[in-house]
Amino acid sequence: MASPDGTAKAVDGNADLANGHEEDHTKPKIDIEDPEELDDTKPIDGAETATPAATPVPAKDGAIAPQPQQERVMELQDLALKVFYAWLGLLVLSVLVLWLWSWELIRSLAFGLVLGLGASLLHRWNIKRKVRMAQVLNLVPGRRGMDILLRQVPTWLSFAPSEKVAWLNDIIAKVWPFYDYAISELIKTQVEPLMNEYKPPGLIKRIYFQKLTLGSSPVRVEGIRIDDADPAEIALEADFRWSGDANIVMGIELPLGGSFTRMAPKVSDLAVSGTARIVLRPLVDTVPGFGAALVSLRVPPIVRFHLNFGKAFGGAASAGAIRLWLDDFLRSQVAEMMLWPARIVVPILDEAVTGPLDDLYLRHKGALRVEVVEARDLPKVDALGSADAFAEVFTTAHVREKTKTKKNSLSPKWDETLWLMVQEPLTQNLYVVVKDVDLVNFRSLLQLNVLKGATDVVKNTSLLGRVLLPLHEVTSRPGEEHDMWLPLGTGDFASATGCGTGCGEIHLVLTFWPFDLLKGHRAATRGAVIVTLICCDNLIPADRPINSSDPFVEFELHKKKRKSTVQWRTLEPRWIGEHFDWFHVPQDSILELTVYDFDRWSSNEVLGSLEIDITEEVARAPKGDVTRTWELEDVPLDWMAPGQTREKSTITMRIQWIPYAEQHRGRHFVNDPGHKK
């Protein structure tokens, strides 16, 4: 009902349980500008109409009909009232017959009567209050009603697991001008060497940043949530977003033409979003309460931008040719450095307080066996309505395993087994990407493309679909096979809705093997080799003017190569968290490694080399685990005087040999080179 003055009134439809079905005319009032906003039969701003949990059923005469349960309650109350009256009459009769009158009895009766009436009135008032409150709660208020009910409560209030942090965004906004300069300088020093290392060989002489500022718009933290899975640490996950007026101009110099062929593409409309994972551990009883901080990216970030070369080189049209290269560079390099479980460890307190922090750095805890069986219903990408598909799987961005390419099939069958290392079994993800490979990319041949190499034109790949799978269910049951079909989509890994569907499915069989289970197969002749690169000492200075080098290490084992990161301008490089792994390696294999000096404008110079026999030096060590320092082979130096000697260059590594016998679909078979599935 609505009064003439616009005040909505809720009718008390429940009978008073204690006074024989009398109607209570006390009505709660809520001041609403539009009484229709309280009408629960109308939607609120296009939203779905909520249905009250318990709506009274109206009778034909307009009153609210009592429910059967209410009738039973009233019958019990009437029976209890009759029993009370009978007991009271028995007491009065006993007093009259036995002549028990006394002043103590009169005082007790008066006190009991007052106390009983007071309790009865309080009980009736409480029942009426509950009935009125229930009726008010059954109403569906409109916008104005919600404003009145909530008063000063903000409209964004929710009890979601992610918490808004407006105060943190205010702090970031105030300090952003200082962070802008610091972050810009950090990007220049860290990304420019990577771009020159990653650039297509023979086509670019130099690539660098002419201008780099992030603008006045700060990074915004959308929400923070707590991961309380481990009581020994504080784990935060922060959703961040940045899209500002960045001024980024790149400089690209070609081998010929000098300044006449120099290009300056401009990066505009740059937007980055993702989820950062921050872990504070170990927890100590010294301020600030934790010994170190781990920073990582929970999933690959979403990076969007536009690239324009200006009118001289065809504007945005020519930029499309190299945008693929730059986009792949940004995604792969950022992901390789920061994607979880890769992390940056920032010590806060001294190790004398926290103890050793070795456990905070990346450590392998087990191996994931991925059997890529088949795919079905893949999208058509070739002119003949087919695809040449292969699958790529990885748990860390810098180690990716691929299947062979199956030609001319939308339902390829691979039946291949791939192995990946797992560092964080509870929180790590498996990334699966299915791609199509083209023998010749005619589209690239028709474009003005100065940055794509011949390999990009001859064997160009395009995305067919991908999927992200959390591994906690697989790793929680080690040694068990998990057979599953996973849907493929083209969305980003970091998208809130996932990668999506509609691009077919892929069939995988996953098994997680912790190292303590793998090490039980001591009689196996094949296994996994894990190399942890620690440091080099007393390297040769290849850059004579500054008496320094830019060293990196290249490994080769069982015809597979791995390469470390470059350490700039040092003769004693130190690596943290640099792991390299090989699976299905024969025990009699030889590990070959070469230390190079990285040169941007010429070929890399050799600083030293080494060969390690896995059987003699690793497999026969206690538990197949050895950490030691090896001397590198001498390198002839033309700048040293005859007869002059120098201290040997050394390399320090940890090498693990983990033999295993492979399990396949419940059937045990020996790792035989001639075995075929």
WOVENRA-V990244 format. One record per helix or strand of 2 or more residues. SS is the DSSP state (h for helix, s for strand). FROM is the first residue (numbers start at 1). LEN is the number of residues. If there is no record, write none. Layout:
ss: [SS	SS]
from: [FROM	FROM]
len: [LEN	LEN]
//
This chain:
ss: [s	s	h	h	h	h	h	s	s	s	s	h	s	s	s	h	h	s	h	h	s	s	s	s	s	h	h	s	h	s	s	h	s	s	s	s	s	s	h	h	s	s	s	s]
from: [8	29	35	68	103	143	166	206	220	234	247	258	266	290	302	311	316	344	351	358	366	389	399	413	429	442	454	460	472	482	505	515	526	551	560	574	590	605	614	622	625	650	663	667]
len: [2	2	4	31	35	8	33	8	8	10	7	4	18	8	7	3	23	4	4	3	11	8	4	10	10	5	5	11	4	6	10	4	12	7	4	13	8	9	6	3	7	10	2	2]
//
